[in-house]
Amino acid sequence: MRKAFTAPAGDRLELLHDIGFSLADREVGVLVGPSGCGKTTTLRIIAGLDRDFEGAITRPPGRVGMVFQEPRLLPWRTVEDNVRLVAPEIAQAALTSLFAVLELEEHRRHYPGELSLGLARRVALARAFAIEPELLLLDEPYVSLDAALARRLREQLAALMETRAMTALLVTHDLEEAVRLGDRIFLFSARPARIVAELPLKVPRRARTEAQIAAMMADVAHRISAAT
């Protein structure tokens, strides 16, 4: 896959150069790389939101859920209505269970303007999971949150992914997030982006000890340093 664009000055600039990777069924991939290298663009291309590229994308059959950097909630609809808008046929029991995991039950009648950023991000996650996607795309879903809250939301996300049959692809700058949530990490170079390393994390997510996580983080950091 390749992508280029024309700058305001008229120059043709290459953003993505020969990007290619695959994920197994129910595998969680993570894109890591410098800011502005094209990770979000890659996610948008996979989602079908950006069609101006060269190459081909093969997605799992079925629905695609996406969580953007911003929650993108409709301010005139309640939390429950924002979720039901994309999943109108979701059963009440399934929605209640989803809200329970994300600690949203008491906020289901609140409007986005009444929510903290952390709560708004949980609603965005609920909206993505409510459609029961076969492919889940997450673009830095916890950016700008403090470390403690991001850790809590990451645990909630991990719990949801463990109980659902889906493949996922996450963009993050947080190495701890990448190692705790991912099964396979793809390191992007600076622009024009190439995949400079593919790192399978062989220990299953739920079985990783804190020592193993720390060692994996150190390995990824070393690979990033060597590639830059």
N, C-alpha and C positions, 0 to 999 in steps of 0.2 A: 504494500500500500504506500502510495506517495501523495503528498499534497503540497501545493505551492500557492502563493497569492501575490497579487500586485500591490506594492506599497503605494502610498499617496504620491511619492515622487516619480512613480512609474516603473520602478525596478521590480523585476520578478524574483521573489524570494521563496526558497524551498523551506518548508516547515517540517515535513516528515519524509524520510528517505528510506525506502524499502523496509517498512515496518511489517513484520509478520510474526504471529505467534498463535498458539492454540491452547485451549483448556479442555480438560476432560470433564465429563458429566459430574456435577456437584463440586467441582474444584473451585477454589477462590484464588483468583489471580490479583496481583497488586502491581500497579505502575508507579515507579519511583524515579525521580529525576529532577533536574534543576527547573526553577520557575521559568515559564514561558517556552518550554521545549516542545510542547504539543501533546501533553498527556490528556488534557481536557478535550482537545480537538479529536484525539483518537477515540475517546469515549463517545463524543457526539457523532462521529462517523459510524461507530458500531451501533449506536442507538437509532441511526437513520435520520438524525437531525441535520447532518451536514453531508450533502451528496456531491460536493465539488472536490473530488479526489480521483486518483487513478488506482485501479486495482479492484479487488472483490472482497466482500465480507460474507462469511457464512455464520449465521446465528442459529441457536437451537430453535426448533419449531415451538411456537407458542408465544406467550406474552413477554414483553420486555418492561421491566420497572426501572425507573431512574430517579436517583436522589441527587439534586443539584447542590452547588455550593451554597446557594440561598434557598430557603424553604419554599418560596414561591406559592404561598397560600393565598386563597381568595379572601380578602379582608372582610367582605360582606357575608361570608358563610361561617358557620360554627365549625369547630374541630370535627365533629361527626359528619357534618355536611360536606366538608372538604374531602373527607375520606370516601364518603358514599358517592360523591360526584364521579370518581373514577371506578368505583366498585359498587354500583347500585344494587347488585344482587347478593352482596355479602350477607350471610346469615347473622342474626343478632348475636348468637353465641360466639361465632368466630370473631366478630368485631370486638365483643367484650373481652375475649381472651387476648386479642392483639393489644387492646388498650391496657389490659392488666400488666402484660409484660413490659410495656413502655411507660407505665405509671401515668396514663392519660385518662383513666376512668372519671376522675372528678372534674376533668376539664372538657368533657365532650360537648358541653353546651356553651363553652367560652368561644369568643372570637379571637382571631390572630392578634389583634391589637392588645388583647389582655394577657398575652403569653410572653414569657421570657424567651430569649433566643434558644435556650436549651430545649424548652417545651416545643417551640415551633419546629425545631429539627426533629423531635420525636414524632410530631404529626406528619412531617414529610416522610419519615421512615414508615409510619403506619400506612400512609397512602400508597407507598411503593409495594409493601408486603400484602396489602389488602387485595390486590389483583392476582395474587398467587403467581408471580412471574416465573418463567423458566430461566430467564436471564435477568440478573439484577446488576445495575450499573450505579456506582456510587462515586461522586466527584467531591472529594474532601468533605465528607458530611459533617465533620466536627471542627472545621476550621474556625478560628477565633474564639473557641470555648476554652475555659480554664482547664488545666490538666486533670483535676479531680472529676469534673463533670464529663469531660471527654472520655475518661476511663470508665465511668459508670455507663455512659451511652454505648461505648464499645462493647461492654459486657452484655448489654441488652441486645445489641445487634448480633453478637456471637450466638446468644441463646436462640434468637429467631432463626438464624441460618442453620443451626444444628437440627432443627425440627422440620425443615422444609427441603424438598427436593429441588434445588436450584443451583445453577452455576452463577458465579458472581465475579465482577471485576471492579476493583477499588483503586482510585487515585489518591495518594497521600504523600505528604512530606515527612510524616511521623514514622520513624523506623520501628518504634515499639508497636504502633498500630499495624504496620505492615507485617511484622513477625507474629503478632498475636492473632490476627485475623486471616492471614494468607496461607495458601498452600504452595504458591509459586510466585516469585518476585521477578519482574522484568525491569532492568535498569535502563533508563533512557539516557542518551547523551545530550549535550547541548545542541541547539538548533544548527543545521537540520538534524532532527532526531533520528537516531538509530538505536536499536537494542544492543547494548554492549555486553550484557550478561543476562543469563536466565538462571535463576537460583531456585531449585526445588527445595522446599522445606520438608524433609522426609519424616520427621516426627509428627504424628497426627496432632491437630490443634489442641484437642482436649487433653492430650497426654503430655504436653510440653511442661517441663518444670521451669521455675524461675531462672535456674542456672542455664538451662538450655536456651531459653529466650534471650538471656543476656549474651550468650555466646553467638547466637544467630544474629543479633543486632550488631555485635562487633564485626562479624564476618561481612555483613551487608555494608557497614560503614567503610570497612577496608576496601571492598570491591568498588564502592563509589569513589573513594579517594584515588584508587589506582586508575580509574577510568577517566578522571578529570585532570 
